[in-house]
Every structure is written in C-alpha cells, then in structure tokens.
C-alpha cells in the first residue's frame, strides 16, 4: 500500500482575491470535514440535527447570530455551536474568513 501524498494547503493562497462567498472543503479528519469559508454576505438561518459545528475565525469579524444573541468572533477565536441550535453566520464588515469543523455528511435544515 502506497502512503498518501501529503501536500500542505495554503489558507492565504485559497483566500487571496476572493471577494464573494466561497466554502471550500479542505480536509477530512476521521469522520469530520474541515472547511474554509470566505463570507461576504449572511448565510441563511439553519440548524444541524446530526453534528456540532466549530468555527475558528481567521480574518475579519465573524458574527454568529443565535435566537437570543449574536456572538462575534475575532481572528484566533473559536466557538462550538451544538447540534440542533438555530443559527446563521455573517461577516460583520465586508468579509470574514473562518475554518469550520463539522461531521462529514452534516445535515443542514434551512428555516423559512
């Protein structure tokens, strides 16, 4: 069996000159997906019945709106939103960049 090819991923390279919403799966770790999100507009209200979701802010300010409050993440801050908690994410200003850790095959239930 051949060992996997290990190639570093440059977050800077993935986010340079991106000025529109973009969600990129970067890696799979055990049964979780690591995603890179460039946010330029609010995501819709939703929840995940089968997975917690952890956000790590890298650039800008990421707002996570909950039903009763808004949490603001600055670069190098992290928070976990438990499964079944209604939320939406959005940049506070023009753009935010964050890494998200979530179960592979996560279900997203959109609220209308």
Backbone torsions as a table, in degrees:
resi	resn	phi	psi	omega
1	UNK	NA	131.4	-179.7
2	UNK	-80.7	139.7	175.8
3	UNK	-68.6	152.4	179.6
4	UNK	-66.2	151.1	175.0
5	UNK	-79.1	121.0	-177.2
6	UNK	-102.4	113.3	-178.1
7	UNK	-126.3	123.8	177.2
8	UNK	-63.8	147.9	176.5
9	UNK	-106.7	127.8	178.4
10	UNK	-91.8	110.1	177.5
11	UNK	-60.9	-42.6	-179.9
12	UNK	-58.4	-45.4	-179.8
13	UNK	-64.8	-37.6	-179.7
14	UNK	-69.0	-27.2	-174.7
15	UNK	-103.3	-14.3	179.9
16	UNK	-56.4	132.6	173.4
17	UNK	60.6	21.4	175.6
18	UNK	-98.0	115.7	-177.5
19	UNK	-123.3	29.3	175.9
20	UNK	-141.3	160.6	179.6
21	UNK	-57.0	132.9	178.4
22	UNK	-149.6	134.1	179.6
23	UNK	-127.7	114.7	-171.8
24	UNK	-118.4	119.0	171.4
25	UNK	-70.4	123.9	-177.0
26	UNK	-96.0	-40.3	-172.0
27	UNK	-161.7	158.2	171.1
28	UNK	-114.7	128.1	179.3
29	UNK	-121.2	111.7	-174.5
30	UNK	53.3	-113.5	-179.6
31	UNK	-108.7	25.2	-179.4
32	UNK	-124.4	149.8	175.8
33	UNK	-105.1	138.6	174.0
34	UNK	-105.7	122.4	-176.9
35	UNK	-120.0	149.6	173.3
36	UNK	-109.1	125.8	-179.4
37	UNK	-119.6	126.2	169.9
38	UNK	-104.6	118.0	-175.4
39	UNK	-110.8	129.2	176.9
40	UNK	-125.8	-1.3	-179.4
41	UNK	-156.7	162.1	179.7
42	UNK	-66.2	143.7	169.8
43	UNK	-88.0	158.7	-176.7
44	UNK	-74.1	159.9	176.2
45	UNK	-65.4	136.1	-176.1
46	UNK	-165.3	176.4	170.4
47	UNK	-149.5	166.5	-179.2
48	UNK	-121.9	110.7	-177.3
49	UNK	-74.4	-17.4	-173.1
50	UNK	-120.0	14.7	-178.9
51	UNK	-162.7	141.3	163.5
52	UNK	-71.9	165.2	178.4
53	UNK	-139.7	122.6	-178.8
54	UNK	-107.3	133.1	-179.5
55	UNK	-115.0	132.7	173.6
56	UNK	-123.2	113.1	-178.6
57	UNK	-76.9	137.3	179.0
58	UNK	-115.2	-37.0	-174.6
59	UNK	-146.4	143.0	-179.5
60	UNK	70.5	-164.7	177.3
61	UNK	-118.4	123.0	177.4
62	UNK	-96.8	121.5	175.6
63	UNK	-96.2	132.8	174.0
64	UNK	-117.2	106.0	179.6
65	UNK	-82.3	128.0	174.0
66	UNK	-111.2	175.6	-177.3
67	UNK	-63.4	-29.5	-174.2
68	UNK	-119.2	-2.5	-179.9
69	UNK	-167.3	171.9	174.8
70	UNK	-120.7	132.0	175.4
71	UNK	-103.5	131.4	178.0
72	UNK	-109.2	125.4	177.4
73	UNK	-106.2	123.4	172.7
74	UNK	-92.8	166.3	179.9
75	UNK	-50.9	137.3	179.5
76	UNK	75.9	14.9	172.4
77	UNK	-106.7	149.7	-174.7
78	UNK	-136.0	145.3	174.6
79	UNK	-148.0	149.5	175.1
80	UNK	-112.5	128.0	174.8
81	UNK	-98.4	117.8	-178.3
82	UNK	-65.8	157.2	174.6
83	UNK	-53.2	146.6	176.5
84	UNK	73.2	4.5	176.8
85	UNK	-91.0	122.4	180.0
86	UNK	-70.2	132.4	-178.9
87	UNK	-159.2	168.7	168.1
88	UNK	-147.4	153.6	179.2
89	UNK	-114.4	152.1	178.9
90	UNK	-163.5	153.5	174.2
91	UNK	-77.8	143.9	176.7
92	UNK	-72.9	-36.6	-179.7
93	UNK	-115.3	-142.9	-174.2
94	UNK	-67.9	-35.4	-174.0
95	UNK	-157.2	145.4	170.3
96	UNK	-136.2	155.0	178.0
97	UNK	-129.2	131.1	178.1
98	UNK	-145.1	159.1	172.2
99	UNK	-104.9	136.8	-180.0
100	UNK	-120.1	136.9	176.6
101	UNK	-115.6	122.0	-176.7
102	UNK	-150.1	158.7	178.7
103	UNK	-60.5	136.6	174.8
104	UNK	-61.7	137.2	-177.4
105	UNK	77.3	23.9	179.6
106	UNK	-56.3	139.0	174.5
107	UNK	-94.1	136.0	177.5
108	UNK	-119.6	120.8	178.6
109	UNK	-104.3	112.5	-179.6
110	UNK	-80.5	134.9	176.3
111	UNK	-94.8	142.0	-178.9
112	UNK	-100.9	NA	NA
